[in-house]
């Protein structure tokens, strides 16, 4: 999760796509956003359910056009051939 957050901060779409599971990965990712500045990542919990499934709950803080915002998500990960891949995320209520 931390490496994917860093890839958003550094605008590295190739890394994000490479760590995204093929079943949910978009064909392309445009990160050229001059109005968003990522500020901080807080991991609330990380749970491995079994050998191949895990979830990470986090909050990412950012500014967009000078306004402070936050993104909260519980992300699902799947391990295949020794590598973890981001599958999808749910936004808590």
N, C-alpha and C positions, 0 to 999 in steps of 0.2 A: 504494500500500500504506500509506504513512504517513497519508494522509487517511482511509482506512478504519479504521486503528487509532485515530486521533483520534476518529472517529465512535463507536467502541465506548466509548472513555473518556468522551466527552461524552453518551453514550446518545442518539444521533441515528439512530433506525431508518429514517427516511425517506431520509436520505442513503445509508445502506448499501443499501437496496432499490434506489435509483436507480442505484447503481454496480454492481449485481449483474446478470449477464447473464440475460435473460428465460428462457433454456432451463433454468436451474438455480435461479432465484430463488424463495424461499418466498413464499407469499401474504402472510405477516405475520411480524414479528420482534419479540419481546418482550425488551427490554433492561432491564427494571425489576428489577435484581438488586442489592439493598442489601448483599449479602455479598461481592461481588467488587470489588476495587480494582486497576485496571490500573496497572502500575508503569513498564514500559520496553519499548521495541521495538528489536530489533537486526536489521538487514538483513544477511544473509550473502552473498547474491548476487542480482543481477537480470540476467536474460538475455532479450534479444529474439531470438526464433528466426527471424522474418521480419517483414514489414510489419504483420501482424495478430495474431501470437501471441507471448506472453512469459510468463516465470515469475519468481517472486520467492520466495526462501527466507528465512525469518525465524524469530525466536524472540520471543515476547511473554511477558514476565514479569508475574505478577499474584499477588495474595493473595486467598484465599477463606476466610472465617471465620478469619482470622489466619494461615493456613498458606501459605507461599510455594510457588508452582507456576509452571510454564512450559508454553507451547504452542509446539510447533515444527511448521512447515508449509511445504510447497512449493506455492505458489498459482499457478494458471493464469489468465492474462488474455487476452481477445480484444478486438481493436480493431475497432469498427464506426462508420462515419460520423464518423471523427475522434476517437472517445471510447473509452477503455479500460474494459472491464468485467471484474469478477471472475467467473470461471466455477466453479472448484472448487479443492480443495486436497487434497494427499496428506500423510499423516503419515509422516516418515522412520522407518526401523527403528531 
